[in-house]
Amino acid sequence: MIFVEENGRTIPKEDKIFGINNRAKAMIKEKGKDKVVNGTIGALLDDDGELMILSSVSEVFKNLEPKDFAEYAPISGTLEFRKAIIKDAFGKYEPKSFVEAVATPGGTGAIRNTISNFTKLADKILVADWHWAPYKTIANELGRDIETFRLFNEARKFDLASFEFKVRELVNKQDKLVIILNTPAHNPTGYALTLEDWAGVKEIFKSLEGGKHVVLLADVAYIDFAGDEEESREFLKVLDEMSKNVLPVIAHSLSKAYTLYGLRCGAMICLAKSAAVAEEFKNACEYSSRGSWSNSPRAPQVMLSKIYGDDVLLGKVDEERKALRDMLLKRGKAFEEAALKCGLEMVPFNGGFFASIPCERAEAVCSKLEAEGIFLVPLAKGIRVSIASVSEDLCKILPERILAAMK
């Protein structure tokens, strides 16, 4: 480093996933779209590789008044937006806790503010061994780090024993513990915790001794593409019923469900056991927002408010999203069936944008696949495939190509 201070960080020359995506784009430009499979992108593309956008949401955007996007939004978000995004996050379920919402630039902002406000310098944040890599980037940027538990046991179920061991280990070392559980439609595996898994998590927290506080961040970025919208939200009732030493926080995003990736809007929503804790949450997160991005974009906040203020429009959005979700689920099923047929092992998959393949030589395998025009993401424990960005037909043939490269 010449001028930059590393401060315990390892700073790469480029983001790994965006770097692979850039190489895929370069090959497309050189050899043509039909010669390249770009399975890196965390956005829903059609069978021709074009970004899919909800037309009902696009119309709302086109009809905004200048003041709807030019004026500053309040730091915590407009009142109408905060009401709307709570409804959006919970669906038909009405929480019993004291609920507060603070606007953030996407789910990433919610993750950043949670780590910043509920941990101390040098604390560890608990995440699964299969996890979204930026969790570590965000933690390191804030002078923290991550610790991992094993996501799957030998029976390919949620490893509650590993989770409990790591929770108890960390609460014995730290005053507070922030845990990130990315479910349903987990990135990078597509896995979802069952209600039985959640009941086990709840009992672990209840049994903690010494009044240790846990902040449980549920990263639900892909919740509206995990299957039935209400069934995928059933676990929220368990969050609502957590013991008083637990503060559940939901990282909710408009990026996927409303195809608003570039407008960077989401929220962090708490389920507090008292009004005082909810107020403390709101005040601290507003303060952190002011010290980082300041105000989140106003336009998507107004858009969500308009959608929830018009039942007909909301119905159109839901119907259009369902068509995209059904298409995505078909792709996932096609990939899963093709993997089973050719003998390619998959990590347990339920739905969402991604599927993963266990692989000890992920970098080498992905390099070989790149030479064949197939761009996937190597991870520490395997290979991530974006079924959101490739067609159903490609999902049927990719497993065999991946297996051949592994052999």
Long-range contacts (C-beta under 8 A, 24 or more apart in sequence): 7-143, 8-140, 8-143, 9-140, 9-141, 10-140, 16-133, 16-377, 17-42, 17-133, 17-377, 20-366, 20-370, 20-375, 20-376, 20-377, 21-375, 23-370, 23-375, 24-375, 27-373, 27-375, 31-373, 35-373, 36-373, 36-374, 36-375, 37-373, 37-374, 37-375, 37-390, 37-394, 37-398, 38-375, 38-386, 38-389, 38-390, 39-374, 39-375, 39-376, 39-377, 39-385, 39-386, 39-387, 39-389, 39-390, 39-398, 40-375, 40-376, 40-377, 40-386, 40-389, 41-386, 41-388, 41-389, 42-187, 42-353, 42-354, 42-386, 42-388, 43-256, 43-261, 43-388, 43-389, 44-225, 44-256, 44-259, 44-324, 44-328, 44-353, 44-388, 44-389, 45-388, 45-389, 45-390, 47-391, 47-392, 47-393, 49-389, 51-259, 52-259, 52-324, 53-259, 54-258, 54-259, 54-317, 54-320, 54-321, 54-324, 55-320, 56-313, 56-316, 56-317, 56-320, 57-258, 57-259, 57-260, 57-303, 57-307, 57-317, 60-303, 60-306, 60-307, 60-313, 61-299, 61-303, 64-299, 64-302, 64-303, 68-298, 68-299, 68-302, 69-297, 69-298, 69-299, 69-302, 70-298, 71-298, 72-295, 72-298, 73-103, 73-295, 73-296, 73-297, 73-298, 73-301, 74-295, 75-103, 75-286, 75-289, 75-290, 75-294, 75-295, 76-101, 76-102, 76-103, 76-282, 76-285, 76-286, 76-289, 77-101, 77-102, 77-103, 77-267, 77-296, 77-301, 78-103, 78-298, 78-301, 78-302, 78-305, 80-301, 80-302, 80-305, 80-309, 81-267, 81-301, 81-302, 81-304, 81-305, 82-267, 83-305, 83-308, 84-304, 84-305, 84-307, 84-308, 84-309, 85-252, 85-254, 85-266, 85-267, 85-269, 85-304, 86-269, 87-308, 88-252, 88-257, 88-304, 88-308, 89-220, 89-236, 89-250, 89-252, 89-267, 89-269, 90-233, 90-236, 91-229, 91-230, 91-233, 92-230, 92-233, 93-233, 93-236, 93-237, 93-240, 95-236, 95-240, 95-271, 96-240, 97-240, 97-248, 97-270, 97-271, 97-272, 97-273, 98-270, 98-271, 98-272, 98-273, 98-274, 98-275, 98-277, 98-278, 99-269, 99-270, 99-271, 99-272, 99-278, 100-269, 100-270, 100-272, 100-278, 100-279, 100-281, 100-282, 101-267, 101-268, 101-269, 101-270, 102-267, 102-268, 102-281, 102-282, 102-285, 102-286, 102-289, 103-265, 103-266, 103-267, 103-289, 103-296, 103-301, 104-251, 104-265, 104-266, 104-267, 104-268, 104-289, 104-296, 105-264, 105-265, 105-266, 105-293, 105-296, 105-297, 106-253, 106-254, 106-255, 106-264, 106-265, 106-266, 107-219, 107-221, 107-251, 107-252, 107-253, 107-255, 107-266, 108-134, 108-138, 108-266, 109-264, 109-266, 109-268, 109-289, 109-292, 109-293, 109-296, 110-217, 110-219, 110-249, 110-250, 110-251, 110-252, 110-253, 110-266, 110-267, 110-268, 111-135, 111-138, 111-180, 111-217, 111-219, 111-251, 112-138, 112-142, 112-288, 112-292, 113-268, 113-285, 113-288, 113-289, 113-292, 114-178, 114-215, 114-217, 114-249, 114-251, 114-268, 115-139, 115-142, 115-144, 115-178, 116-142, 116-288, 117-284, 117-285, 117-288, 118-176, 118-178, 118-215, 118-247, 119-144, 119-174, 119-176, 119-178, 120-174, 120-175, 120-176, 123-174, 123-176, 123-178, 124-170, 124-173, 124-174, 125-178, 125-179, 125-180, 126-166, 126-167, 126-170, 126-177, 126-178, 126-179, 126-180, 127-179, 127-180, 127-182, 128-181, 128-182, 128-186, 129-380, 129-381, 130-186, 130-188, 130-189, 130-191, 130-347, 130-356, 130-379, 130-381, 130-382, 131-180, 131-182, 131-188, 132-182, 132-187, 132-188, 132-219, 133-379, 135-180, 151-189, 151-191, 152-191, 152-347, 152-348, 156-348, 157-197, 157-348, 158-191, 158-193, 158-194, 158-197, 158-200, 160-197, 160-200, 160-201, 160-204, 163-201, 163-204, 164-204, 167-204, 167-205, 167-208, 167-214, 168-208, 171-208, 171-210, 171-212, 171-214, 175-212, 175-213, 176-212, 176-213, 176-214, 176-215, 177-212, 177-213, 177-214, 177-215, 178-214, 178-215, 178-217, 179-214, 179-215, 179-216, 179-217, 180-217, 180-219, 181-216, 181-217, 181-218, 181-219, 182-219, 182-221, 183-218, 183-219, 183-220, 183-235, 184-220, 184-222, 184-223, 184-226, 184-227, 184-232, 184-235, 184-350, 184-351, 184-352, 185-222, 185-223, 185-225, 185-226, 185-232, 185-350, 185-351, 185-352, 185-353, 186-222, 186-352, 187-221, 187-222, 187-352, 187-353, 187-354, 188-354, 188-356, 188-377, 188-379, 188-384, 189-347, 189-348, 189-349, 189-354, 189-355, 189-356, 190-332, 190-347, 190-348, 190-349, 190-350, 190-351, 190-352, 190-353, 190-354, 190-355, 190-356, 191-347, 191-348, 191-349, 191-350, 192-226, 192-232, 192-350, 192-351, 193-235, 195-234, 195-235, 195-238, 198-235, 198-238, 198-239, 199-238, 201-238, 202-238, 202-241, 202-242, 202-243, 205-242, 205-243, 205-245, 205-246, 206-243, 208-245, 211-245, 212-245, 213-245, 213-246, 213-247, 214-245, 214-246, 214-247, 215-246, 215-247, 215-249, 216-242, 216-246, 216-247, 216-248, 216-249, 217-249, 217-250, 217-251, 218-248, 218-249, 218-250, 218-251, 219-251, 220-250, 220-251, 220-252, 221-251, 221-252, 221-253, 221-255, 221-256, 222-256, 222-352, 222-353, 223-257, 224-256, 224-257, 224-321, 224-325, 225-256, 225-257, 225-324, 225-325, 225-328, 225-351, 225-352, 225-353, 226-350, 226-351, 226-352, 227-325, 227-329, 227-350, 227-351, 229-318, 239-271, 240-271, 242-271, 244-273, 247-271, 247-272, 247-277, 247-281, 249-281, 254-300, 254-304, 256-353, 257-321, 258-300, 258-303, 258-304, 258-317, 260-300, 260-303, 263-297, 263-299, 263-300, 264-296, 264-297, 264-300, 265-296, 265-297, 265-300, 265-301, 265-304, 327-392, 328-352, 328-353, 328-387, 328-388, 330-392, 331-387, 331-388, 331-390, 331-391, 331-392, 331-395, 332-387, 332-395, 334-392, 334-395, 334-396, 335-385, 335-387, 335-395, 335-396, 335-398, 335-399, 337-396, 338-395, 338-396, 338-397, 338-398, 338-399, 338-400, 339-399, 341-399, 342-399, 342-400, 342-403, 343-403, 344-399, 344-400, 344-402, 344-403, 344-406, 347-382, 353-386, 353-387, 353-388, 354-384, 354-385, 354-386, 354-387, 354-388, 355-384, 355-385, 355-387, 356-381, 356-382, 356-383, 356-384, 356-385, 357-382, 357-383, 357-385, 357-402, 357-406, 358-382, 359-383, 359-406, 361-406, 365-402, 365-405, 365-406, 368-405, 369-401, 369-402, 369-405, 372-401, 372-405, 374-398, 374-401, 374-402, 376-402
